[in-house]
Amino acid sequence: MKKLFLNFFSTLFFLIFASNIQTSADELFIKGKEVFLEAGNCAACHSLSDAGSIAEIGPNLNQIRPQVQTILMAVKNGIGVMPAMEGILSDEEIEAVAHYVSISAEK
């Protein structure tokens, strides 16, 4: 009985902990999508299916599927005709859009 009780609470604790992690990840994803479409204006230049953007100025993000570190570097420092967004977007916004693009481009 004691073992059953411990297993039940261990499972319950894990489910609560795992759901908190998922909620945080989902919030970051949603924030990143907002930045992509609004504050960052990324959709004006980049195609990304999840965002419903079809643009041909910058690379098609669904095709190149960039990793988070690549996105962070490009957004912060700019690349080619893309302007540096550091100082325009907050660090939190830059991290959110990198998270969003890296996940969305994999779909």
Buried (B, 14 or more C-beta within 10 A) or exposed (E): EEEEEEEEEEEEEEEEEEEEEEEEEEEBBEBBBBBBBEBBEBBEBBBBEBBEBEBEEBBBBBEEBBBEEBBBBBBBEEBEEBEEBBEEBEEEBBBBBBBBBBBBBEE
